[in-house]
Amino acid sequence: MTSVSLIIPTCHRPELLRECLNRLEVPSVAGKNGFEVIVTDDSRDDKTLRMVEQDFPRVRHVRGPRRGPASNRNAGASAATGEWLIFLDDDCLPAPDFLAAYVDAMDDFSGGLTALEGPTIRQAPPPSLLWEAPHNPEGGTLISCNFAMRKEQFLQAGRFDERYPGAAFEDTEFAARFQAKGGRVVFVPGALVHHPLRPCPEARKLAHRWEGKVIFALDQGAPAALVFFRLPWHVLRVIQSRFRKQPWSGENLRAAGRFSLEWLQVCWLTPGWVRKWAGRPRDGFWRDQLERRGPVPKYGF
């Protein structure tokens, strides 16, 4: 039997994690020969630990490094004993055949640098722009909440880049690096997870998501001065795109105000981000790519 480690990073969300683990029917799968469930926990309190110990004693609880979701996922991978890794987020609701679909695909694995990716379905259409959820129904994005790889190949691909401070662009960078190394993605339709809608964060948190874009653009060869001027313009265009085909409503008017504050904060924060990351060494893989192939067109903007 293929040995599998299911890794679920979490941080201060014990109730969401409980629902995720319940959907997995953990008591019937954890502890089976060759299968383990790992919760890697960045929380600063023991609520998640107590919940896991009380309700899911067969689940391994691992203390996270508290340096962001990229580091937390890597900590779970380091602790894993399985030949294969499955990454699942704590707020996802896996379908009944989620694990079986992945295991069947692993049994059919034909070699080469390969990732398996299941569909992530937004649970309902957002009623307004004040609600959000990942939506990747046909694959092709390799988002971090639902994919699987051999542990050896995950390490070979370079793991998640721990410079990324938040849950934004760290999986974009991993997917770009994986594909640049010649990796292929195999879509597994049965490995389905539903992602509930969640409230859109406040403007400050929305703005801080864009710091990862600075790191990514610099790694792609963008000059610091270009990032300084280009990022606010890029963010403005993204905000404008959110309103396409959206009906005007009270909630969307509130969203317009929130996104305006997001953009203003990006304008304020960008100089500091550029100074911070332009003064640090770039990722060695991307530095080598630049030397051999030159910068990526438009630097990812």
C-alpha positions, 0 to 999 in steps of 0.5 A, spaced: 500 500 500 502 507 498 504 510 504 500 517 504 501 523 509 495 528 509 498 535 511 493 540 514 496 547 516 492 551 521 492 557 525 487 559 530 481 555 527 479 549 531 472 549 529 473 549 521 479 544 522 474 540 526 469 540 520 474 538 515 477 532 519 469 530 520 468 530 513 475 526 512 472 521 517 479 521 520 477 515 525 476 510 519 482 512 515 488 515 520 492 510 523 491 505 517 497 502 515 501 507 511 496 513 512 497 518 517 493 525 518 498 531 520 495 537 523 501 543 523 499 548 528 501 555 527 496 557 533 499 561 539 494 558 544 492 550 545 485 550 543 487 546 537 491 542 540 486 540 545 481 539 540 485 534 536 487 530 542 480 530 545 476 529 538 481 526 533 486 522 537 489 518 531 491 525 528 498 527 529 499 534 532 505 538 530 507 545 532 508 550 526 514 555 526 509 561 526 512 564 520 506 564 515 503 558 511 509 557 507 513 555 513 507 551 516 506 547 510 513 545 510 513 543 517 508 538 516 512 536 510 518 535 514 514 531 519 511 526 514 513 519 514 509 518 508 512 517 501 506 521 498 504 528 501 497 531 500 496 538 502 489 540 504 487 547 508 483 547 514 477 550 511 476 546 506 470 540 506 473 534 502 468 530 498 467 523 500 471 520 495 477 525 496 482 520 499 480 514 495 481 518 488 488 521 490 490 514 492 488 511 486 491 516 482 498 515 486 497 507 484 497 509 477 503 514 477 507 513 471 513 517 474 517 523 472 516 530 476 509 530 477 503 533 482 496 531 482 491 536 483 483 535 485 478 540 483 476 546 488 469 548 488 466 554 491 461 552 495 456 557 492 456 564 488 458 570 492 452 574 494 457 580 493 464 582 493 465 582 500 465 574 500 470 570 497 473 563 496 478 559 491 475 556 485 479 552 481 474 547 478 478 544 472 485 544 475 491 548 472 492 552 477 496 548 483 493 552 488 496 549 495 489 547 498 488 541 494 494 537 491 499 531 492 506 530 490 511 524 492 515 527 498 521 526 495 519 530 489 516 536 493 523 536 496 526 536 489 522 542 487 524 546 493 518 546 497 514 552 499 518 559 499 518 561 506 520 568 504 513 569 503 509 572 509 502 571 508 497 566 504 498 570 497 503 568 491 506 563 495 503 557 491 503 561 485 511 561 486 511 554 487 507 552 481 511 557 477 518 554 479 515 547 479 513 548 472 520 551 470 523 545 473 519 541 467 514 538 472 507 536 470 500 536 473 495 531 473 488 533 474 484 528 479 477 529 478 474 525 484 479 529 489 474 534 490 474 539 495 468 544 497 471 551 499 465 555 503 465 562 502 468 567 507 468 574 509 473 578 505 478 581 509 479 588 512 483 593 507 489 592 511 489 585 510 487 585 503 493 590 502 498 586 505 497 580 501 500 584 495 507 584 499 508 577 496 507 580 489 513 584 490 518 578 492 515 574 486 516 580 481 523 581 483 525 574 482 522 574 475 527 579 474 523 586 475 528 592 477 526 595 483 524 602 480 519 598 476 516 594 481 515 601 485 511 604 480 508 598 477 505 595 483 500 600 485 498 600 477 497 593 477 493 593 483 488 598 481 487 594 475 486 588 479 481 591 483 477 594 477 477 587 474 473 585 480 467 589 478 466 586 472 459 584 471 457 585 478 451 588 480 451 595 484 448 593 491 449 596 498 454 591 499 458 592 493 458 599 494 461 598 501 466 593 497 468 599 493 470 603 499 474 597 502 478 596 495 479 603 495 482 603 502 486 597 500 489 601 494 491 607 498 495 602 503 498 599 497 501 605 495 503 607 502 506 600 503 510 599 496 516 603 497 518 599 504 516 593 501 521 594 495 526 597 499 526 590 504 526 585 498 530 589 493 536 589 498 535 581 500 538 576 495 533 573 490 531 566 490 537 562 487 533 558 482 530 564 479 537 567 479 539 561 475 533 562 470 535 569 469 542 568 467 540 562 463 533 565 460 533 572 461 527 575 465 520 573 464 516 577 460 512 583 464 515 580 470 509 576 472 505 583 472 
